[in-house]
Amino acid sequence: MMSVLGIAAVYRLIRHGDAVMEQLRHPVEGSFYATFPIAMLVMAAVWTIRGVILEEKHLQLQTEIAPDVKLTCDPDKLERVVDNLIRNAISYSYPNTAISLEMHTTEEYAVLTICNTGRTISPEKLDRIFEQFFRGDSSRATATGGAGLGLAIAKQITELHGGTIKADSRNEQIRFTVTLPLRQKIV
């Protein structure tokens, strides 16, 4: 049975999650768009989680980031996308494995890929992975500490920037790919 404090924490989390999702539905209010070096944004997210979080599971973080790529975006929101994806990879990685974070460009897009080694996600769960409050492995809810909002938020922010996000999983490899247009029209 859940304690009163536990119920209150869940209620606050749901309220907070709804507020975040509502803010994301209205991108003009509270957004700051600028042309920003995407490598700096990605590395800022990496820097905030290095150290203890990776060391707990003896994980390596390998990065290959294309330099000098600029993107018109809300840098705070896009940093949150990267942060959410890295934290998700950490939570669901097997110990003593590597997480790779790569960013390259095509003529029209910046493509960010985060890949980790962990339990393969079934196709049924992949179809729902970006839904609010969806937990891929409910038995690990307390171990990973998440509420099932991170990937839903990442999807909302990515779409607000005219991009796409997709997940793929096979042979104990989980890959998230974010594709963002390099030339974006801000409305």
C-alpha positions as CSV (number, residue, x, y, z in Angstrom):
1,M,0.0,0.0,0.0
2,M,1.3,3.5,-0.9
3,S,1.8,6.0,1.9
4,V,0.2,9.4,1.9
5,L,3.5,11.0,1.1
6,G,3.9,8.6,-1.9
7,I,0.4,9.5,-3.2
8,A,1.2,13.2,-2.8
9,A,4.4,12.8,-4.7
10,V,2.6,11.0,-7.5
11,Y,0.0,13.7,-7.6
12,R,2.6,16.4,-7.8
13,L,4.4,14.5,-10.6
14,I,1.2,14.2,-12.6
15,R,0.4,17.9,-12.1
16,H,4.0,18.9,-13.1
17,G,3.9,16.6,-16.1
18,D,0.6,18.1,-17.3
19,A,2.0,21.6,-16.9
20,V,5.2,20.8,-18.9
21,M,3.1,19.1,-21.7
22,E,0.8,22.1,-21.8
23,Q,3.7,24.6,-22.0
24,L,5.1,22.6,-24.9
25,R,1.8,22.8,-26.8
26,H,2.2,26.6,-26.9
27,P,5.8,27.1,-28.2
28,V,5.7,30.8,-28.7
29,E,5.2,31.7,-25.0
30,G,8.4,31.3,-23.1
31,S,10.5,30.1,-26.0
32,F,13.8,31.7,-27.0
33,Y,14.9,30.9,-30.6
34,A,18.4,31.6,-31.7
35,T,20.9,30.3,-34.2
36,F,23.0,28.1,-31.9
37,P,25.9,25.7,-32.4
38,I,24.3,22.3,-31.9
39,A,27.5,20.7,-30.8
40,M,27.7,23.1,-27.8
41,L,24.1,22.2,-26.9
42,V,24.8,18.5,-27.1
43,M,28.0,18.7,-25.1
44,A,26.3,20.9,-22.4
45,A,23.7,18.1,-21.9
46,V,26.5,15.5,-21.8
47,W,28.5,17.5,-19.3
48,T,25.6,17.7,-16.8
49,I,25.3,14.0,-16.5
50,R,28.9,12.8,-16.7
51,G,30.6,11.4,-13.7
52,V,28.7,9.8,-10.9
53,I,25.6,8.8,-13.0
54,L,27.7,6.9,-15.5
55,E,30.1,5.5,-12.9
56,E,27.3,3.8,-10.9
57,K,26.8,1.3,-13.7
58,H,30.3,1.5,-15.0
59,L,29.1,2.9,-18.3
60,Q,31.2,4.6,-21.0
61,L,29.9,7.5,-23.0
62,Q,31.3,7.8,-26.5
63,T,30.6,10.9,-28.5
64,E,31.1,11.8,-32.2
65,I,29.7,15.3,-32.8
66,A,30.0,17.2,-36.1
67,P,31.6,20.6,-35.3
68,D,30.5,24.0,-36.5
69,V,26.8,23.0,-37.2
70,K,24.3,25.7,-36.3
71,L,20.6,25.3,-35.8
72,T,17.8,27.8,-35.3
73,C,16.2,26.5,-32.1
74,D,15.3,27.0,-28.5
75,P,18.6,25.8,-27.0
76,D,17.2,25.1,-23.5
77,K,14.4,22.9,-24.9
78,L,16.7,21.0,-27.3
79,E,19.2,20.5,-24.5
80,R,16.4,18.9,-22.5
81,V,15.7,16.5,-25.4
82,V,19.4,15.4,-25.4
83,D,19.4,15.2,-21.6
84,N,16.2,13.1,-21.5
85,L,17.6,10.7,-24.1
86,I,20.9,10.2,-22.4
87,R,19.3,9.7,-19.0
88,N,17.0,7.1,-20.6
89,A,20.0,5.3,-22.1
90,I,21.7,5.3,-18.8
91,S,18.6,3.9,-17.0
92,Y,18.1,1.1,-19.4
93,S,21.7,0.1,-20.2
94,Y,23.3,-3.1,-19.0
95,P,26.2,-2.4,-16.6
96,N,29.7,-2.2,-18.1
97,T,28.6,-1.2,-21.6
98,A,28.9,1.9,-23.7
99,I,26.4,4.5,-24.8
100,S,27.2,6.2,-28.1
101,L,26.0,9.7,-29.0
102,E,26.6,10.7,-32.6
103,M,25.6,13.8,-34.5
104,H,26.1,14.3,-38.2
105,T,24.4,16.4,-40.9
106,T,23.0,15.8,-44.3
107,E,22.3,18.6,-46.7
108,E,19.1,19.5,-44.9
109,Y,19.1,18.0,-41.5
110,A,21.1,17.5,-38.3
111,V,20.8,13.9,-37.1
112,L,21.4,12.9,-33.5
113,T,21.6,9.3,-32.6
114,I,21.9,7.8,-29.1
115,C,22.4,4.1,-28.8
116,N,22.8,1.8,-25.8
117,T,23.0,-1.9,-25.0
118,G,20.1,-3.2,-22.9
119,R,17.0,-5.4,-23.0
120,T,15.4,-5.3,-26.5
121,I,12.2,-3.4,-26.6
122,S,9.3,-5.3,-28.2
123,P,7.6,-3.8,-31.3
124,E,4.4,-3.4,-29.3
125,K,6.2,-1.3,-26.7
126,L,8.1,0.7,-29.3
127,D,4.8,1.8,-30.8
128,R,3.9,3.4,-27.4
129,I,7.2,4.5,-26.2
130,F,6.6,8.2,-26.7
131,E,3.2,8.3,-24.9
132,Q,3.0,10.2,-21.6
133,F,3.5,8.0,-18.5
134,F,4.4,5.0,-20.6
135,R,7.0,2.8,-18.9
136,G,8.6,0.2,-21.0
137,D,9.4,-2.0,-18.0
138,S,7.1,-1.3,-15.2
139,S,9.0,-3.7,-12.9
140,R,11.9,-1.3,-13.0
141,A,9.8,1.9,-12.2
142,T,11.4,2.4,-8.8
143,A,14.9,1.4,-9.9
144,T,15.1,3.9,-12.8
145,G,13.2,6.7,-11.0
146,G,11.4,7.9,-14.1
147,A,7.7,8.7,-14.5
148,G,7.3,8.0,-18.2
149,L,7.4,11.7,-19.2
150,G,10.9,12.1,-20.6
151,L,10.4,10.6,-24.0
152,A,7.0,12.2,-24.4
153,I,8.6,15.6,-23.7
154,A,11.5,14.9,-26.0
155,K,9.0,14.1,-28.8
156,Q,7.0,17.3,-28.2
157,I,10.1,19.5,-28.3
158,T,11.5,17.8,-31.3
159,E,8.2,18.2,-33.2
160,L,8.0,21.9,-32.2
161,H,11.3,22.3,-33.9
162,G,10.0,20.7,-37.1
163,G,11.8,17.5,-36.5
164,T,11.2,13.8,-35.9
165,I,12.2,11.3,-33.3
166,K,12.1,7.6,-33.6
167,A,13.1,4.5,-31.6
168,D,14.4,1.2,-32.8
169,S,15.4,-1.8,-30.8
170,R,16.8,-5.2,-31.8
171,N,19.5,-7.6,-30.6
172,E,19.8,-5.8,-27.3
173,Q,20.6,-2.5,-29.0
174,I,18.3,0.5,-28.4
175,R,18.6,3.4,-30.7
176,F,16.9,6.8,-30.6
177,T,17.3,9.1,-33.7
178,V,16.4,12.8,-33.7
179,T,16.3,14.5,-37.0
180,L,16.0,18.3,-37.1
181,P,15.9,20.7,-40.1
182,L,19.0,22.9,-40.4
183,R,16.9,25.7,-42.0
184,Q,13.8,26.2,-39.9
185,K,11.1,28.8,-40.4
186,I,10.1,30.2,-37.0
187,V,6.4,31.3,-37.0
